[in-house]
Amino acid sequence: MRIYGLLAPLLVFSVVSGCAREHQRERTSKPERTIVIDGRERTFRWHLPPTTAAAPHGPDASGVGDLSGKPGGANGVPGANGSGGAASASGAAGAASAAGVGGAASAAGVGGAASAGAAGGGASAGAAGGRAGSDPRPLVMMLHGGFGTGEQAEGYYGWDALADAEGFAVVYPDGLDRAWNVGGSCCGVPGRAGVDDVAFLRAVVEQMDDIVPGGVDPSRVYATGISNGGLMAYRLACDTDLFAAIGPDSATLLGACPKPAPVSVLHIHGAADTRIRMDGAEGDGVARIDGPPVAEVVASWRAVDGCEEPSAVVAGVVTTSVARCPAGRAVELVTIDGAGHQWPGSASKPLVQKVLGTDEPSTALDATAVFWAFFAAHPRR
């Protein structure tokens, strides 16, 4: 398997600088924290919902989500079934999965202490504390793709607005040199140097438990990401038991995964993706990823979770395969005909897409809304 060599030639770095200047005009001051893992300083930023927003409590006891088909999503794009299915504005009962069906689940504790040696920096004034009278919040970890940053991911995928509406917290870690070590010697500097990104992201979850007023609900911790970040979401599911569900976009699984923890999975992929091909053939771009076919990856998680046979629904260009699993879990694959390597429903930004190696975003669905609806319906039982 061929993976990242040098992250980018000088030309790409000059384009990255232009991209950074474009985003600088949009950015707002956000809290950041630095922690030390294996002698390396690592940073992450976060977004907390308004203190007046009620913490969501998952699906109703019937285990059935909102089947009304009403449109949803921060960008007004329908859910994966082509007719709605996004989480409700309150984030409480009835949040639908990508197929429009949820699963009831009660809270259950999970592990997740940071590895030894993690040292926290100071949070911004007012960001931490205030646990008295506060409900624990769900936490979504958004993992940027190769060449990206946490700030870039925060600015382009619409998670902050949805978090404000639904009452969950979002954290945006930074990969070392804009990449993640996902296994199989991929990707970039972290892959070549064997950087322990799993330890870093464990530590981020622990730190967020201190930062979020009321703490983080351990039964509702989720990871999502695009491309290299989506690969990292799979790596976290392989190597930790922190996450109730993961949402990889335009990704696959690289490296060994001998003891994965049961976890709900929603995988979104463009059928015309040439960077990470659905059939597992070698992809275009710097990484030249030739991981296993996406269908095999998803089938492996159905086996881990002990799921039923999947059923598929086709709505226009969107095909949704759904498998129900014990303990309220689900494994779902959403494919979009004609879509490439992209985050569906995000804004079109040609300069940024050139830097990140992504394609024009599909308008067939809003991935951010669809992932959150799936997460809200699948806490850990």
N, C-alpha and C positions, 0 to 999 in steps of 0.2 A: 504494500500500500504506500502510495506517495502522499505526503502531507506537506504542510507549510514549510517552505524554505525560508528565505528572508521575507519578512512580513510585507515589504513593499519597496519598490524603487523610489528614487528621489522624486520622480514625477508624482507618484501617488501621495507622498508626504506633502507636497505643495498643494495638492487638491484637498487633502485633509485639513490643511491650515485654512484654506478658503471656506471649507465647510464649517470649521470652528468659528470663523468670523461671522458667517451667516447666523449660526446658532447663538452667538454672543449677543446679538441684537434682541433675541427672544428670551434669553434666560432671566430668571429671577433668582434672588438669593435663596439658597436652600442649605439646610444643615448638612454637614459632612462629618464623618468620623474616620480616624485612622487607627488601625490595629496592626500588631506585628505578628506575623506567622512565619516561622522558620527564618527569622532574621530579616524578613522583607516587610516594609511598610505597605499596607494595603488599605484602600479607601472604599467607602460606600456612602451613598446619600439616600435620603428617604423622604416620603411624603405621608403625612398623617391627615386623616379626615377632620373636618371641623368638630370641635368638642360637642356641638349640639347634634351631630349625626348619630343616630342610634346604631349600636353594633348589630350586624345581621346575625340571625340565629339559625340559618340553614332552612332546608325544606320542611314542609309540614309533615305531621306524623303519618299521613297516608302514604308517603313516599312518592307521590306523583307531583310533578312540577306543573308550571303554568302551560297549559295546552291551548290557550286562547289564540295563539298565533299572532298576537299583537306585535308590531315591529318594536325593536329595541336597539340599544347601542348608542354610544356617544356621538357617532357620526350619522345616525339614522339609517344604518345598513342592517338588513335583516340578519337573523341568526342562521345557523348552519342548515336548517331545514328549508331555508328560502322564504319563510313566512313569519319569522319572528323567533321567539325562544330566548331572548335575552333576560337577564335577571330583572326582577321588579325594581321600581325606584326605591323602595324601602329596604331592599336586600333581605327581607324577612321571608315568610313562608312562600313556597311556590316557585322558587328559582328553577328555571328549566335547564337541562343539559343540552348539549349540542343537537341532540335528536328531539328535544322537547320533553324529555322525561327525567325526573330526578330520582333520588333515593333517600329515604329517611335515614338519619344517622344520629346517634347520641355522642356526646363528647367523651373522648378517652385520651389519657395522657400519652405522650410520646417522649422519647429521649431527645438528646441534642445538646449536651454540654459541649462547650468549645474545647478544642485541643489545648493541651498545656502550652503555655507561652504566649497566649493571646493577651494583648494588653490594650485596653480601651482608651480612647482619647475622650476629651470632654464633649458632651452634647451641647448644642446651643441652648441659650437660656429659654426655659419654658418647654423644651422638647421632651424632657423626661419627668418622671414623678407624677403626682396627682392620681395615684392608684385608688385612693379612698373613693368609693362610690362609682368607680369606672368599671365598665364591663371589658373583659378581654376582647381583643380584636383579631379577626383573621389577618394573616400576613401573606401577601403575594410577593415573591422574589422574581423580578424581571431581569433576565440575563441577556445582555447585549450580544450581538454577533461579532464576528471577526472584524477588526478595524474600528469597532464601535467603542463607546464608553457608556457608563451609567447615565451621565448627563444627556448624551445623545438619545439613549433609550427612553429616558423620561420625557424628552421633548417631542418624540415622534410617534409614540404608540398609544397615547391617549389614556394611560392608566390613572393619572392623577384625577382627572375629571370624574371618571367612574368611581374611584375610591371615595371622593367627596360625596357622591350620590348614594353609594352603597354602604359606607361606614367601615371600610377596611383600610389597612395600612399597606404601603408599597415600599419596597427597598430595591435600590439600584446599585449593585456592587460593580466595581471596576476590575476587569481582567488585567493581569499583568501584561504590559505592552499590547493592550487591546485584544487579548486572546485568552482562551481557557484551555487548561489541560484536561481533556475529556477521555483520555485513554488511547491506546494504539499509537503513541508518540505524536498525537495531534492535540493542540495546534500551536504553531508559532513558537515563541520563546518558552512559554509555559510547558508545552509538550516536549520540547527538546531537553529542557532542564529538569523535568519531573516535578514541577511546582505543585504543591499540595493545595489545589483549589478546593477540594472537598473540606479540608480543615478550615480554610478561610471562610467558606460559606456556612459551615456549622457555627463558627464564631459570630458571623453576622446575625444569624437567627437568634443566638443567645443575647447579643447586644441589643437587638431590637426588642427583646422581651423587657429590657430595662428602659428603653426609650419610649415605647408606646404607653400612654397613660392607661392603666388597667392591665398592662401586659399583653402578650400574644397568646391567643388561644391555641394550645398545642395540638388540638384536634383539627385545626383549620390553618395549616401552614402549607403553602403551595409554591411551586416553582414553574416558571415558564420562560421561554426564550426563543430567539430566532437563530437559525443556522448554527454557528459555533455555540451560541447560547442555548439552543435547543438540544444540541448534543450534550451540553453540560447538565441540562435538566435530567436527561437519561442517566448520566453518570451519578448524579445525586440519588436517584431512585435505586441505582445499583449498590451504592456504597454507604447509604444512610437509611435510617428509619424515621427521619424527621418529617417527611412530607406526606400529606393525605392524598394529594393528587399532583400530577405534573401535566404541563401543556407544551410539548415541543412543537415548534413550527419550522418547516423546511429543514428537517434534521434527520438523523439516523442514530444508531448506537454503534460506537466504536470501542474496541478493547473488551477485556473479559468482564463478565457480570455473573460471578459464580453463585452469589447468595443475595439476590434481590429481595427487598421487602415487598409484600403485597401493597399495591398502590393503584389508585385510579389513574387512567391515562387517556388524554384526548390529544391525538396527533393530527395536525393540519398540514396538508402538503399540496402544492401545485403540481398537477399531473405533467406539466411541461417544464418542470424544474430541471435545468441542465447543470446546476452547481452540485446539488445533492439529488441524484436521480432516483426515482422511485424504484427502478429495477435493480439498483445496486451497482450499475456500471460506473466506470470512472467518470467523475464530474469535471466540468470546466473550472477555470479560475486557478488561483494560487494553490489552494489546498489539494486539488485533484482527489477528492474523497471518493473512495470506492467501497463504502461500507455495505452491509447486507441490505437486501431489498426491504423497503419499508413494510410491505405486507408481512415479511418474516419477523421483523422487529415487533410489530403489533401482535402477531400471533404468539410470540414468545411471552409477551406480558399477559395475554389471555391465559396461557398455561400457568404462569406464576400465580395469577389471581384465581385460578380454578373456575373460569367463566363458562357460561353456556356458549353454544355456537352463535356466531354473529348473524344479525339480519341487516339488510341494507335498504335504504330509502334514497331514491333519486329525485331531486328537485332542480330542474334546469341543469346548470353546469355543476351542481354540488351533489356529491354522493356521500352519504353518511352511513357507515357501518357501525352497529352498536352491539356490544356483548355485555349482558348482565352477569354479575359475579357475586359471590357470597359477601356478607357483611356490608351490603349497600354499595360495593364498588362497581365500577364499569370501565370498560376499555373500548374506546371509540376512535375511528379513523375517518377524517373528513378530507376528501380530495376534491379539487376544483379543476375541471377541464379547462385547458388553455392558460392556466396561471403558471407563473414561473417561481423563482426564488424570491419570496416577498412576504410581507406581513399583511394579510388581507384587511382592507378597510382603513389602512393608514393613508396619510396624505402623500400625494405624489411630489417627490423632491428629487429631480433628476441628478443634481450635483451630489447629494447624499447617497443616492442609489449607486452612482458610479464609484464612489469611495468604498461603500460597503459591499459592492459586488452583488447587488440585489436588482430585481426587475420591477417593472411598474406594478404597484399594488393592485390586486384584484378588488373589484367592487361587489363581488358576489356575496360577501358576508363581512362582518366586523369581527375580526379575530379576538380583539380585546374583550368585547362584550360576550362572545361565545365562550371564551376560556373562563371568564368570571362566572357565567351562568353554570358551567360545568363544575367549577370549583365549589360554588355555593351549594350545589346539590350533592356534593360528595365529600363531606368531612370524614375524618377517621372515626370509626365506631369503636 
